[in-house]
Amino acid sequence: MTEACAVPAVDEVDYDVLVVGSGIGGMESALKLGDMGYRVLLVEKEASVGGRMILLSKVFPTLDCASCISTPKMASTIHHPNITALTYSRVDGIRRSADGRFHASVTRKARFVDEDTCTGCQKCETACTVAVPDQFNADLVARRAAHIAFPQAVPKKAVIDRAGSSPCSYACPAGIQAHGYMSLIRSGEYEKAHRLVLEATPLVGTLGRACYAPCEGECTRGSLEGTLPIRRLKRFISDVHDEGGEELGIEVAPPNGRRVAIVGSGPTGLTAAWQLARKGYAVRIHEAAPVPGGFLRLAIPSYRLPVETVERDIDNVRALGVEILTDAPVRDLAALRAEGFDAVLVATGTHRSTSLGVPGEDRLGVLGGTDFLRRVKLDQPVDLAGRRVVVVGGGNVAMDAARTARRLGAASVTVAYRRGRNEMPAHHVEADDAEREGVQFSLQVAPLEVLGDAQGAVSGLRCTRMRLGEPDATGRRRPEPIPGRETVIPCEVVIAAVGMTPEPGAFAGQLTATSLGILGADAVTRQTSLPYVFAAGDAVNGATDITRAVGEGRRAAHMIDRWLTGRTMDGFDDRLPVVDKHLVLARQQAYAFRSPAPDATTLVAAPADFTEVEAPMTETEARAAAGRCLDCAVCSECNECVAACPVDGCIDLHARDQHLEARVGAVVVSTGFKLFPADLKPEYGYGRYRNVITGMQMDRLLAPTRPFNTILRPGDGKVPERIAYVLCTGSRDETVGNPLCSRFCCMYSIKQNQLLMGALPLADITVHYMDIRAPGKRYDEFYEQAKAMGAAYVKGRVAGITETPAGDLVLRYEDIEHGGVIAETEYDLVVLAVGVQPNRDAEELFEVGELSLDEWNFVAEPEEDLNPGATSIPGVFVAGAASGAKDIADSIIHAGAAAAQVAAHLESAKAGLSEIAKVPA
Amino acid sequence: MTAHEAANARRIGVYVCHCGGNISDYVDVDKVIADIEDAGDVVVAKTAMFACSDATQQDMVADITAQQLDGLVVASCSPKLHTYTFRGVAARAGLNPYEYTQVNIREQCSWVHTDDQQGATDKATALVRAGISRTRLTTPLEPMVVETLPRTLVIGGGIAGLRAAIGLADIGLGVTLVERELELGGWVRRFGPMYPHGKDGRALIETLVAEVRRRPAITVLTGAEVVGKAGSFGNYRVTVRVGGEGAGTIEVAAGSIVAATGFDAYQPETGEFGYGIEGVVTLPEFKALVDEATAPLTHRGRPVRSVAYVYCVGSRNTGGCANAYCSRFCCAATVQTAVQVSGLDPSIRQFHLYRDMRTYGKFEPLYTEARKAGSVFVKFDNDAPPAVARRDGGGLTVTVRDLLTHNEELALPADLVVLVTGMVPRDNEALVGVLKLPAGSDGFFNEIHPKLRPVETVVDGVLIAGACQGPKTSAESVASGLAAVTQSAAILKKGFTELDPLVATADQGACTACGDCLTACPYDAISMTETGDRHFAVISPTGCKGCGGCVPMCPENAIDLLGYTDAQVTAMIESLVEVPA
């Protein structure tokens, strides 16, 4: 069984009616059906009930404040004894069953905030480090990832907007929240960023230098100007922390009385020790070498990873009370058990170099790659001065060996590799840097024999030329010798860096192992055949890299803890699915070009010492670099909200969607409408001209909860004095595929005209219209009132808009009522009166084709004349603008009609009538 | 000193609302709080961004519980908007809802004193003080629980009333359907194909009438008129005259009443756009002609080769004459009729003289279809209306300046001129008197709130549906009929209702039976009764609407209005005239 198989329990619930959508139509249907005594399940996809009306300024023609008359309805909806309102939830599908009732699958999307205990204090919102466009303010301003939808939200509960996992965080084998520390650095919270990395591993400075940064390969900015320097930013926060000398500041549980022994102090062992110590375990590490750190301390050259950095990171582990014994190899696991350790982790890595397997390998001057690096790191003499060195292999160890050899004064260093440069497993940066430091490459050669002189010392490497043949199992083309093409590379030293293995037979008789010494352990739990012994890292995987090794340490610690506390051994990887980068790019409204951070590596052709080659980032560079983050998953998992929340356990980023199955007698579809995307009329410049806004944006500018607390144009904050309206934007317009009138845009424009004339008495308002459609009770009077107040109405469709350098806008139009001249007039601000588009979500609630749509893709009402609200499916009704553009009053009436039809349907079903109680049309 | 200090100490919570900025942009709400928080008995004094928001409501519930408040004052908007909201808050917190006072500092302060923020703030403070004074003297009141009849009276047998009757019956309510005419069906019974789906009006009505007949729960009274109403919401007793003038009456008991009394067509004055001249007809007349016609179209035996439609006749009049409103249905009805005419004979020339073409929503394609079928549209300015005159040699000429062609003056020959007449409210004076229904300035019945409560009226349990509320299409009338069904069911399905206890009470001991109060009561809720030799007035708590009209009439001050007692009102006045320290 793998972790992913866990099936969440599905709740089943039973209601009379399911209402989908809680706009004005949905709320009205739900409330009235609830009043009649029916039990209503109301499902709303947003975090608050209320739909669009609550976002409006005032309503026509009464000029009632929309908030004031919406909030009571919203509160009644949520408090009604017969209504269960699920916000931030989604109806995945509705199936009609044989008895005429319906099964609905509902997903309660994870809010990551406990609705019961959230007090709506908004501390999480203040603490959140991610800002995204605020859809409830028509994208005029930003909101945080942790947010309450809007001030009058019902319920007033926070939600954390998570689109999934950010590609960088998802890609990290160590499980570090890369996006999280990017957003913290962007916010100037370097110490918090450091602590966030410490959540995963103590090796912050180490990874900040020596990680190969798979995160950067996934960075969405990489497809624009270039990736964020995520690794170097980690080094930056490590540097800041080291200079500041602050405490680690991480939480450590009190001792739990259990003891764990760890064999090996490489990245796996150190990380596991760190995690276990934080959980309250007493941990002792056994290291066979004279110094701790494993590969970090004994292999990675200091120009890449200074010894002091590793030692500081190891000090982090010691600071938690972990005991590290050096020169203390472990042979007998049972003895550790006998000594009182509750569990043992074997993380001994792969520190033996694989031999070349050619004659002459025993000659003086042939060194193993790791042995060579280890001797250098331990300051043991290796005299390469003036000698020619051949490094065999194409991996990172080969590059480390070659570059180290250059620093030791070798006359020449040649990397001999059997495939081509592009096939080398070494990180491309490593190979490039090696070349820049004067390392030569002899490609597509394989050693046949180490040649020697009479004294038995190396004199050269006899090789065969290779060519690339058919792809092998790994997909790489298999190198094969070219017969008769031999060459000799003269040299005095051969370094074999062709692979690494564990110590063979290390725990023979205790643990299972392959012939190469790879230990056997469960792929998920890392438990071995001895239940108290776990094995992780390269010892069970073969040679990988330090970041994977860190991840192994985290996994092992997690599993050991689960095992020792008697819990199921799962729950390690609970990443959300990675977000689709295309969606991330699609949701960006505009890019600011942001230059990638320049490379800070200084390389010389003949390096003479082990000084670190990469310079640290300055604070300015770091802030600018982190500021380029696109916040792919919205929430960065920086955990600031968790820390800020005053209620313990209220915010839980591990929360996941929940599913429930609802059995209902009838369904009301009140999924509303979509606003016409104004950028589909490119001649009006929406999205390009910042002072061209939509009617919805103007309503937000006028609303009591308005974003700028005044009316200004977004481009430069100027208070507009000349404001134009372009009616029928996207309506009555075959060129955008919508022949229909959207019904309420004339009226909301007239309303805004009146409000603007009240708020900006000096402003001139001009409305460019086709027909003023004010066909409702007191609507035409309202229009006359706006005219009397001074708004000008000009008949004629606007042909196009151009922007002046000052950000003003020139409208080109036909002035029909004044001689039909083609005129141009300049305005400060243009409002596009966008209309209605159908919300296609409605049809997806049902099986394909089951819910009929009309020819404009609104939900069809086949018997509108006598049965308004009835759809093509018996028992399914439509309320409000889902069936076509409606203003609020018409939506209320329509929802009332739908509710009457629902009640009649339920009553006839109750009476057991086979015939649906619907009036035939 | 004052009455309240003699009373037992109260624990009052006061909340002053920003209303986003509706209030706080002009009233310094923090200063209001600072000025009243030391007032006696005020235990909690807070501001709120939106007092009506769920979060603040929950905050209030928490305060009431934790601070054991026994009085609540919210200073926000009109009591019409939120009295019930905050009574609900009180009830949820276990506080008697009638210990709550709403103070209106929005409509009465911030919105009317935008030019005087200091004054608005001082006024708000005074009003809040008055609200606190009233609250000090509140007593717990319990609503009167009245059983409701599961039966609705529907007045009007047009399409809205018929559909409402069926809807009510299908939800399990009894229905009495009263129609003044001898035949059911109203206007739609007279129509042929109707927009937008081309359904035949007569057929629709036949379907509905058959469905009505099929339902035993519906009693139909035709040739009947409502002439009296007694009782109150939940238990109305309605007197219906059946069988015409002078015939008998019957009494119908109903929990609620749906008025679906429809509309009249605007009847032009003689001479209005040539009305009265041979060949000038109204839209309903023309519609009947077209519905009955088989090609070729004729009028009074003469072929019709050209038609000119003059829109907005009797609608959208500015300058104080009748009918300022738009009649909503007529633009689409006219283009639909024009399409029908083109269907009969595509060679008939049709001119549409309009002001704004209001084929809203999904009616727009009808307008397009009419243009495609050859109709010509001419836009005229309201200040230069078309003139209709008889033409020498027969036929008519319509003269108009066309805004669409650079104000060109056109003289259009027409065999028929159709005056596109709108809807006017039906003359229902007697019924209005009986039901006490309020009408708006346009003459149509007024709803409580045009946006959110479009079928309810200020009279509890009396609902309005269809075109009696305002011009509507047939389908819209049906929808509003069904919305009235929903509203009826929402209040009647429970089987009981709670009436506001804010009613007048008469002190029997002090009453001298002068009878002045009887004439003051518009609801006939006061009657004279006797015990032994004593006569005194008794006020029916279910009949009383709490208007307070009787209170000042009583020479003995024997009548008090619960919730607005003399003592409370006096205390409020004292607070208002008190000079702030």
Interface residues (C-beta under 8 A of the other chain):
Chain A: K32 D35 M36 G37 V59 P61 T62 D64 C65 S67 C68 I69 T71 P72 K73 M74 A75 S76 I78 H79 G120 P151 Q152 A153 V154 P155 K156 A703 P704 T705 R706 N709 R732 P739 L740 C741 S742 R743 D771 I772 R773 A774 P775 G776 K777 R778 Y779 D780 E781 E784 K795 I816 E817 G819 G820 D854 W856 E864 D865 L866 P868 G869 G884 A885 K886 I888 A889 D890 I892 I893 H894 A895 G896 A897 A899 A900 Q901 A903 A904 E907 S908 A917 V919 P920 A921
Chain B: C19 G20 G21 N22 M49 F50 C52 S53 D54 A55 Q57 Q58 C77 L81 H82 Y84 T85 G88 R92 R163 I166 G167 D170 I171 G172 M194 H197 K199 L204 T207 L208 E211 S315 R316 T318 A324 Y325 C326 R328 C331 D356 M357 R358 T359 Y360 G361 K362 F363 E364 P365 T368 K379 D381 L403 L404 T405 H406 N407 G440 D442 F444 H449 P450 K451 L452 R453 P454 V455 Q469 G470 P471 S474 A475 E476 V478 A479 S480 G481 L482 A483 A484 V485 T486 Q487 A489 A490 I491 K493 K494
